[in-house]
Amino acid sequence: MLTKLLEKDGHIITDVECDSWEEVVDILVAPLIADGSVEPQFAESAKEAAVQYGGYVVLIEDIAFFHGRPEAGVKKLDISMALLKKPVYLLEKRITAAFLMAAVDNVSHRDLLKALSQFMNDEKCLELLRKGEDLDAIMTNFKKVEGKI
């Protein structure tokens, strides 16, 4: 499920240059707005959640998992991913890769987290995400973990 969502046009943004985690959210939300998965106000909801939950958004070293409320304009389940050229920080937590999850309800949110946890339990996936240099290797490894190859 996850690789299928990520492989949609524009859902993986590489070589991201920005100065803050807020900019990362703005970059991540753009493809979700473009394909009609979320409304623009979803970005503010994701930022509010990051402020509310603070460092918990960076569950795994260097990798952020942003999300907003379903009622903040989510129209369908979706996700985007950004690989940063230089890290940004949320509190003292460094971010080199980030995801933005859009779920229509708590069940789909849980399912998306469950799918992501497969990748986050794989050291090769984490290493590739942290380096952010080889998108083909990242996606190949994601597909291996999902059992698609």
C-alpha positions as CSV (number, residue, x, y, z in Angstrom):
1,M,0.0,0.0,0.0
2,L,2.7,2.5,1.0
3,T,4.9,2.2,-2.1
4,K,1.8,2.5,-4.3
5,L,0.9,5.8,-2.5
6,L,4.5,7.1,-2.6
7,E,5.0,6.3,-6.3
8,K,2.2,8.7,-7.3
9,D,3.6,11.7,-9.2
10,G,5.3,14.2,-7.0
11,H,4.8,12.3,-3.7
12,I,8.5,11.8,-3.2
13,I,10.5,15.1,-3.0
14,T,14.3,14.8,-3.1
15,D,17.1,17.2,-2.6
16,V,14.9,19.4,-0.4
17,E,16.5,22.6,0.8
18,C,14.7,24.5,3.5
19,D,15.3,26.2,6.8
20,S,12.7,24.8,9.2
21,W,10.5,21.9,9.9
22,E,7.5,24.1,9.1
23,E,8.9,24.5,5.5
24,V,9.2,20.7,5.3
25,V,5.5,20.4,6.1
26,D,4.6,23.0,3.4
27,I,6.7,21.1,0.9
28,L,5.2,17.7,1.8
29,V,1.6,19.0,1.6
30,A,1.9,20.4,-1.9
31,P,1.6,17.1,-3.8
32,L,-1.3,16.0,-1.5
33,I,-3.2,19.2,-2.3
34,A,-2.3,18.9,-6.0
35,D,-3.9,15.4,-6.3
36,G,-6.9,16.3,-4.2
37,S,-6.1,14.2,-1.2
38,V,-6.2,17.1,1.2
39,E,-7.3,20.7,1.4
40,P,-4.7,23.5,2.0
41,Q,-5.7,23.9,5.7
42,F,-4.3,20.4,6.4
43,A,-0.8,21.9,6.5
44,E,-1.7,24.0,9.5
45,S,-3.2,21.0,11.2
46,A,0.0,19.1,10.7
47,K,2.0,22.0,12.1
48,E,-0.3,22.3,15.1
49,A,0.1,18.5,15.8
50,A,3.9,18.9,15.6
51,V,3.9,21.7,18.1
52,Q,1.5,19.7,20.4
53,Y,3.5,16.4,20.2
54,G,6.9,18.0,19.8
55,G,9.8,15.6,19.6
56,Y,7.4,12.6,19.3
57,V,7.0,13.5,15.6
58,V,10.6,12.3,15.2
59,L,9.9,8.8,16.5
60,I,13.0,7.4,14.9
61,E,16.3,9.2,14.8
62,D,16.4,11.7,11.9
63,I,13.0,10.7,10.5
64,A,9.9,12.8,11.1
65,F,6.3,11.6,10.8
66,F,4.0,14.5,10.4
67,H,0.2,14.2,10.3
68,G,-2.9,16.3,10.8
69,R,-6.4,15.8,11.9
70,P,-8.8,14.0,9.4
71,E,-11.4,16.8,9.8
72,A,-8.7,19.3,8.7
73,G,-9.5,18.7,5.0
74,V,-8.5,15.1,4.4
75,K,-10.4,13.7,1.4
76,K,-8.5,10.4,0.9
77,L,-5.7,8.4,2.4
78,D,-2.3,9.5,1.2
79,I,1.3,10.1,2.1
80,S,4.3,12.1,0.8
81,M,8.0,11.8,1.6
82,A,10.8,14.4,1.5
83,L,14.6,13.7,1.6
84,L,16.5,16.8,2.8
85,K,19.8,18.0,1.6
86,K,20.6,19.5,5.0
87,P,18.9,18.7,8.3
88,V,16.3,20.8,10.0
89,Y,15.3,20.6,13.6
90,L,12.1,20.1,15.6
91,L,13.1,21.1,19.1
92,E,16.5,19.4,19.4
93,K,15.5,16.5,17.1
94,R,17.3,16.4,13.8
95,I,15.3,15.7,10.6
96,T,16.9,14.4,7.4
97,A,13.8,12.6,6.0
98,A,10.1,13.2,6.6
99,F,6.7,11.8,5.8
100,L,3.4,13.6,5.9
101,M,0.4,11.2,6.5
102,A,-3.1,12.1,5.6
103,A,-5.8,9.7,6.9
104,V,-9.5,10.0,6.7
105,D,-10.1,8.4,10.1
106,N,-8.4,6.7,13.1
107,V,-8.6,3.3,11.4
108,S,-6.8,4.4,8.2
109,H,-4.3,6.4,10.3
110,R,-3.5,3.2,12.3
111,D,-3.2,1.2,9.0
112,L,-0.8,3.8,7.5
113,L,1.3,3.7,10.7
114,K,1.3,-0.1,10.6
115,A,2.5,0.0,7.0
116,L,5.2,2.5,7.8
117,S,6.4,0.5,10.8
118,Q,7.4,-2.3,8.4
119,F,9.9,0.0,6.9
120,M,11.0,1.6,10.2
121,N,11.8,-1.9,11.6
122,D,14.2,-2.5,8.7
123,E,17.7,-1.1,9.4
124,K,18.5,-0.9,5.6
125,C,15.4,1.3,5.0
126,L,16.4,3.5,7.9
127,E,20.0,3.8,6.7
128,L,18.9,4.7,3.2
129,L,16.4,7.3,4.4
130,R,18.9,8.9,6.6
131,K,21.4,9.2,3.8
132,G,18.7,10.3,1.3
133,E,21.0,9.9,-1.6
134,D,19.7,7.0,-3.6
135,L,15.9,7.1,-4.2
136,D,16.0,4.0,-6.4
137,A,17.6,2.0,-3.6
138,I,15.1,3.4,-1.1
139,M,12.1,2.4,-3.2
140,T,13.6,-1.0,-4.1
141,N,14.2,-1.7,-0.4
142,F,10.6,-0.5,0.5
143,K,9.2,-2.9,-2.1
144,K,11.3,-5.8,-0.7
145,V,10.0,-5.1,2.8
146,E,6.4,-4.9,1.4
147,G,7.0,-8.3,-0.3
148,K,6.5,-6.9,-3.8
149,I,9.9,-8.0,-5.1
